Amino acid sequence: MKEKAVIVLSGGLDSTTCMGIAKQEGYDLYPITFDYQQRHDREVEQAKKVAEHYGVSHQHKIVDISFLREIGGSALTDDQLEVPTGEETEGIPVTYVPARNLIFLSLAVAYAEVIGAKVIYTGVNAVDYSGYPDCRPEFISSFTQTANLATKVGVSGERPIQIATPLMQLSKGEIIRRGLELGVPYELTTSCYQGGEVACGECDSCRLRLKGFAENGVEDPIPYK
């Protein structure tokens, strides 16, 4: 019987690449997606399509954490804040969602413990990223220690929680290259912070994605304005 892996699946490029990697590494896939009424909530529908592509829609968990919109504080959860386009920003950008990955991983740990999963895959990245503090290796290391102090499987020594971050030290171009090798369905993914069916091509996420495909000499399969 295959070992189980939970994949934090947003429907974006990075998390879908993690699905491909986890499959290639021989795990039984259990994706988990979080609906926090984000501006780009189209990614929830795309995550469903990715799960269907990998034949695990029956194991796909979608969790409503819409309280993140009530808290606000991010251009992705507060309609009063604009998504920046076309310019570099200094410091932590307004698209940072407070405590998002902390919450995502905490719930993913709970899901993994319940189903007996060996590992949790997340697409955090410390190279081509937007400056989010919860995408750094320091955070993942600290969180893993905390998770193992806070769970039955951690304190019993039965199955310590593992957080797999296979994209952590890769550029966006390297991530896409790996995904292309694995046949990752990038045509099903979405990255645009604006959340439209046609990507804006101007937000930070779109620009990083386009740059990554250009570095591989491949056209991005999703439509842009």
C-alpha positions as a printed NumPy array, in Angstrom:
array([[  0.   ,   0.   ,   0.   ],
       [  1.257,   3.477,  -0.907],
       [  2.158,   6.012,   1.754],
       [ -0.252,   8.962,   1.869],
       [  0.763,  12.57 ,   1.272],
       [ -1.287,  15.71 ,   1.869],
       [ -0.712,  18.404,  -0.761],
       [ -1.643,  22.009,  -0.021],
       [ -3.245,  22.649,  -3.414],
       [ -4.22 ,  26.193,  -4.323],
       [ -4.783,  25.573,  -8.013],
       [ -1.729,  27.664,  -8.779],
       [  1.461,  26.787, -10.62 ],
       [  3.63 ,  25.952,  -7.605],
       [  1.182,  23.782,  -5.694],
       [  0.237,  21.895,  -8.852],
       [  3.926,  21.223,  -9.469],
       [  4.052,  19.785,  -5.943],
       [  1.201,  17.438,  -6.923],
       [  3.268,  16.205,  -9.835],
       [  6.344,  15.731,  -7.672],
       [  4.438,  13.867,  -4.952],
       [  2.926,  11.572,  -7.561],
       [  6.342,  10.932,  -9.134],
       [  7.699,  10.106,  -5.679],
       [  5.077,   7.392,  -5.315],
       [  2.618,   8.84 ,  -2.802],
       [ -1.143,   8.406,  -2.661],
       [ -2.327,  12.005,  -3.119],
       [ -4.668,  13.763,  -0.687],
       [ -4.939,  17.411,  -1.783],
       [ -6.391,  20.032,   0.518],
       [ -7.595,  23.414,  -0.74 ],
       [ -8.571,  26.468,   1.298],
       [-11.393,  28.786,   0.3  ],
       [-10.904,  32.05 ,   2.133],
       [-13.028,  34.141,  -0.268],
       [ -9.828,  35.432,  -1.758],
       [ -9.971,  37.935,  -4.601],
       [ -8.614,  35.205,  -6.881],
       [-11.099,  32.565,  -5.687],
       [-11.109,  31.105,  -9.196],
       [ -8.118,  29.1  ,  -7.977],
       [-10.46 ,  26.89 ,  -5.918],
       [-12.217,  25.754,  -9.107],
       [ -8.868,  25.199, -10.803],
       [ -7.719,  23.091,  -7.851],
       [-10.754,  20.852,  -8.403],
       [ -9.727,  20.418, -12.041],
       [ -6.152,  19.568, -11.038],
       [ -7.413,  16.948,  -8.59 ],
       [ -9.578,  15.454, -11.335],
       [ -6.575,  15.379, -13.673],
       [ -4.629,  13.314, -11.134],
       [ -7.618,  11.06 , -10.476],
       [ -7.967,  12.003,  -6.809],
       [-11.033,  14.245,  -6.762],
       [-12.629,  11.792,  -4.303],
       [ -9.738,  12.477,  -1.896],
       [ -9.758,  16.26 ,  -2.412],
       [-10.654,  18.222,   0.718],
       [-11.91 ,  21.825,   0.357],
       [-11.994,  23.779,   3.612],
       [-13.888,  27.043,   4.161],
       [-11.754,  29.511,   6.093],
       [-13.568,  32.646,   4.968],
       [-12.789,  34.292,   8.291],
       [ -9.547,  35.422,   6.649],
       [-11.585,  37.863,   4.564],
       [-13.24 ,  39.15 ,   7.733],
       [ -9.784,  39.806,   9.197],
       [ -8.595,  41.494,   5.996],
       [ -5.253,  43.258,   5.866],
       [ -4.354,  42.075,   2.366],
       [ -5.167,  43.131,  -1.191],
       [ -6.278,  39.534,  -1.724],
       [ -8.914,  39.678,   1.029],
       [ -9.818,  43.37 ,   1.282],
       [-11.508,  45.042,  -1.699],
       [-10.411,  48.448,  -0.414],
       [ -6.787,  47.567,  -1.19 ],
       [ -5.547,  47.437,  -4.772],
       [ -3.355,  44.685,  -6.201],
       [ -0.13 ,  46.392,  -7.359],
       [  0.679,  46.035, -11.053],
       [  3.804,  46.569, -13.073],
       [  6.09 ,  47.965, -10.421],
       [  8.51 ,  46.589,  -7.87 ],
       [  7.571,  47.079,  -4.231],
       [  9.886,  47.34 ,  -1.264],
       [  9.351,  45.311,   1.882],
       [  6.443,  42.938,   2.405],
       [  3.849,  43.625,  -0.311],
       [  0.163,  44.357,   0.214],
       [ -0.701,  40.947,  -1.302],
       [  0.684,  39.23 ,   1.819],
       [ -2.193,  37.557,   3.703],
       [ -1.509,  37.641,   7.467],
       [ -0.887,  34.156,   8.916],
       [ -2.101,  32.414,   5.737],
       [  0.529,  29.679,   5.52 ],
       [  0.51 ,  29.274,   9.292],
       [ -3.219,  28.503,   9.097],
       [ -2.939,  26.413,   5.927],
       [ -0.242,  24.185,   7.352],
       [ -1.935,  23.842,  10.74 ],
       [ -5.082,  22.517,   9.08 ],
       [ -3.044,  20.355,   6.711],
       [ -1.306,  18.818,   9.737],
       [ -4.688,  18.023,  11.291],
       [ -5.842,  16.399,   8.047],
       [ -2.609,  14.421,   7.734],
       [ -2.901,  13.152,  11.304],
       [ -6.492,  12.017,  10.763],
       [ -5.823,  10.115,   7.522],
       [ -2.42 ,   8.8  ,   8.571],
       [ -0.426,  10.711,   5.963],
       [  3.345,  10.551,   6.054],
       [  4.14 ,  13.992,   4.683],
       [  2.674,  17.367,   3.727],
       [  3.763,  19.005,   0.476],
       [  3.63 ,  22.777,   0.139],
       [  4.843,  24.969,  -2.698],
       [  6.527,  27.706,  -0.657],
       [  9.541,  29.259,  -2.326],
       [ 12.379,  31.453,  -1.068],
       [ 13.888,  32.442,  -4.442],
       [ 11.306,  33.882,  -6.867],
       [  8.753,  34.961,  -4.279],
       [  7.101,  38.192,  -3.219],
       [  8.801,  38.69 ,   0.118],
       [  6.253,  36.828,   2.231],
       [  7.705,  35.874,   5.639],
       [  5.763,  32.58 ,   5.717],
       [  7.522,  31.297,   2.59 ],
       [ 10.989,  31.124,   4.168],
       [ 12.85 ,  27.976,   5.262],
       [ 13.12 ,  29.414,   8.786],
       [  9.355,  29.387,   9.083],
       [  9.003,  25.826,   7.765],
       [ 11.678,  24.554,  10.142],
       [ 10.081,  26.249,  13.143],
       [  6.566,  25.159,  12.173],
       [  7.641,  21.533,  11.761],
       [  9.073,  21.525,  15.27 ],
       [  5.887,  23.075,  16.664],
       [  3.675,  20.611,  14.768],
       [  5.545,  17.682,  16.269],
       [  5.117,  19.138,  19.757],
       [  1.39 ,  19.679,  19.23 ],
       [  0.179,  16.408,  17.697],
       [ -0.408,  12.877,  18.92 ],
       [  1.738,  11.409,  16.147],
       [  4.512,  13.844,  16.984],
       [  4.727,  13.301,  20.725],
       [  4.177,   9.55 ,  20.517],
       [  6.997,   9.13 ,  18.034],
       [  4.742,   7.017,  15.802],
       [  5.054,   9.166,  12.722],
       [  6.645,  12.602,  13.099],
       [  5.156,  15.242,  10.836],
       [  7.233,  16.027,   7.754],
       [  6.802,  19.187,   5.675],
       [  8.134,  18.712,   2.136],
       [  9.135,  21.91 ,   0.315],
       [ 10.602,  20.652,  -2.98 ],
       [ 10.412,  24.098,  -4.611],
       [ 12.027,  26.075,  -1.8  ],
       [ 15.347,  26.779,  -3.507],
       [ 14.202,  26.778,  -7.152],
       [ 13.628,  29.788,  -9.388],
       [ 10.277,  30.04 , -11.16 ],
       [ 11.976,  28.909, -14.363],
       [ 13.414,  25.85 , -12.616],
       [ 10.021,  25.026, -11.086],
       [  8.361,  25.136, -14.496],
       [ 11.143,  23.04 , -16.037],
       [ 10.591,  20.369, -13.392],
       [  6.851,  20.48 , -13.95 ],
       [  7.18 ,  20.182, -17.717],
       [  9.343,  17.098, -17.232],
       [  6.591,  15.592, -15.074],
       [  3.745,  16.517, -17.406],
       [  2.158,  18.893, -14.893],
       [ -1.112,  20.31 , -16.372],
       [ -0.209,  23.988, -16.282],
       [ -3.142,  24.748, -18.593],
       [ -5.419,  24.002, -15.622],
       [ -3.649,  26.36 , -13.229],
       [ -4.189,  30.016, -12.383],
       [ -1.766,  32.504, -10.879],
       [ -3.255,  35.961, -11.435],
       [ -4.027,  37.894,  -8.259],
       [ -6.923,  39.638, -10.041],
       [ -8.734,  36.308, -10.41 ],
       [-10.152,  36.741, -13.885],
       [-10.609,  33.964, -16.419],
       [ -8.025,  35.826, -18.488],
       [ -4.862,  36.677, -16.529],
       [ -3.895,  40.345, -16.262],
       [ -0.209,  39.77 , -17.039],
       [  0.735,  42.724, -14.852],
       [  0.516,  41.656, -11.213],
       [  3.577,  40.296,  -9.441],
       [  2.361,  36.708,  -9.702],
       [  1.656,  36.953, -13.451],
       [  5.004,  38.58 , -14.163],
       [  6.941,  35.891, -12.278],
       [  5.012,  33.169, -14.07 ],
       [  5.545,  34.669, -17.535],
       [  9.241,  35.124, -16.807],
       [  9.517,  31.447, -15.795],
       [  7.917,  30.179, -18.985],
       [ 10.052,  32.538, -21.088],
       [ 13.191,  31.152, -19.457],
       [ 12.153,  27.702, -20.688],
       [ 11.35 ,  28.89 , -24.199],
       [  7.768,  27.696, -23.761],
       [  4.551,  29.651, -24.146],
       [  2.381,  29.811, -21.052],
       [ -0.752,  27.734, -21.865],
       [ -3.204,  30.024, -20.042],
       [ -4.741,  33.126, -21.707],
       [ -3.573,  36.673, -20.932],
       [ -5.04 ,  40.07 , -21.707]])
